[in-house]
Structure formats: structure tokens, C-alpha cells
Amino acid sequence: MISTTENNRIAVVIPCYRVTKHILDVITGIGPEVWRIYVVDDKCPDESWKYVETNCNDLRVVILRHEVNQGVGSAVMTGYKVAIADGADVIVKIDGDGQMDPSLIHAFTTPILVGEADYSKGNRFFNLEKIRAMPKGRLFGNAVLSFITKISSGYWDLFDPSNGYTAIHADVARHLPFEKISSRYFFETDILFRLNTLRAVVVDIPMDAQYGSEVSNLKIPRIIGEFFIKNARNLLKRIFYNYYLRDMSIASIELPLGLLLFVSGCGFGVYHWVNSLQIGSNTSAGTVMLAALPILMGSQLILAFLGYDIANVPRRPLHKLRQFLKNTSTHTGLSSET
């Protein structure tokens, strides 16, 4: 096991809102590999901060409070900012409702500590037998959200985007635009989009969900519409950032040309189909081909773009690259002084 040293500080952020029944058990389950625990009270009606302060003797616990409720996303960002300022190297986020097993923290931090990833997140869909315990409505909702998030975030190899069990390297977290990240439940998906624009490496960690007496504040049917709109917005931003602003490739041509051909072919075909119905005559084979050809060509170009986008998933850990550049700069400075 990778030990916690002065150069390897693992911090845990726990956003708290109506979790007084479970929060102490969650804290107790966090092992000695963790350097500091940030309990963030998001103006909890049950005053979680006071409950933890009164009943918890763990010296690693630091209590942070919001004067007004800002949402779970804002609570996590508050924890991130303080952990970074305090000198954390890796920041783990778990919920205080007992659904996430604290003993898995080592599994989430290891890919980051050994330099294989910048960000890790839980995936409850690896074990097909275990997912039977997940409520059917949530199972379906997560499947839909996962597919939409794959498209919008660019991380085609990930699943279960609403899973809140995550870990991130502090050098990557400090480059996140905290003020722009969604303050509510969309924040996990929003972070994936932001990480892709940074070209950070993200990996899934297999885990089993724990369902007990806790009541989740996330209602999948209520947020699917909101998530769809925000994912569509992030998709447009990601395509613009990655394929036109930061870099250009053959895919930058394939997508607009494919969409143009596909839409024009559909428009041409529909126009002549409606016109043939109005005049009561059959559409000629040539007209059908003029409609079908751009649709087929457009579809091929769009599929080619998707293939390029899937292959373009970040593979080189960002924090290792930044550390390498930092060390190179330091050594170069020393050499020039010498």
C-alpha cells in the first residue's frame, strides 16, 4: 500500500446536508492513509457541522460552513479550494449518507498516486450481479445519463457519471474554474467536461453501491431534462474548444461538412416528398438519389468524426506532464545560474 507521507497528502471532502444519521460512521470508516477530512455543511437544516463538532473526536476533521445553501457542487468546490490551500496532493470526495464505502479510498487514489490518472470516479455498473440492488428507476436514469455524458464530456470509456465517489490530483483541481462549475447535482458531469478541456486522464473504479435507510436527495426523473440541456451546451463548447479554438484536424472538417450534407439531403428529400403528395405523382428515382446521396455521405462523415472523437480520449496524465515541466524548468534555471 502506498503510504501517506509529507509529499503525499490525501484529503477527503464530505458535503453534508441532512446526513446526521450516517456522517459519524462515514468519518469513522476513513482509514489512517487520509491526512485531513473536510466536512462541508451546506446550510444543513439539521446543523450537521454542530453535530460533528460535538460528537466527533477525530483530529483530522476540519469543519467548513456555508451561511446559505449553495448546492452540493458548491460545497465540494469549497472543500477543494481549502484542501488545495492547505497543501493536499490528492482530494477524495465522498458523500455523508453512507452509500460510499470509505475503505475504497485507497483504490481511488492509487491510479493518481502512481501517475496513471488525474481523476478517478466510481462505477457501480462493473458487477452485473450487484447492480440488481440498484432501484430500477435509478438504473434506467443512470444508463440514459451515462450515454448523454459520454457524448458531451468526450470520455467515451466512462460510465455512471452521477457517481459522486471521486478523487482528483490537486495540481489538476487547481486549474478547474470553480466559479463556473455547476453548483447543484450536475457538477460531477460538469467536472468531466472541464477535465476534458484540460486534457486530463480520467479512469473508472469498480465499486458496489450501498443502499440502506438513507434517502437520496437526487431524483433522476426530475433532473434528466436539466441534464440533457446542460450536456448539450457542454457538447457544443467542447467541440468548439477542442476542434476549432485549441486545435484543428480532419475531424474539424468532417463534422460541419457531414452535418451540412445530412441536413440538406433530408431537407431536399422532405420537400420533394411533400410536393409529390400535393400533386399526386410519384417522385422520380433521380430525385430520390439526389436526396439519399448527401444523407449517406453526411452520415459517413459524422461517423468518421465520432470515431476520431472516441480515439481522442486523453491518455497522458496532466499532473505528470506539469510536474515534468516544472522539474525541467527548475533544473534549467539552476543550470543557467551555474
Order of alpha helices (4+ residues) and beta strands (2+ residues): beta-alpha-beta-alpha-beta-alpha-beta-alpha-beta-alpha-beta-alpha-alpha-beta-alpha-alpha-alpha-alpha
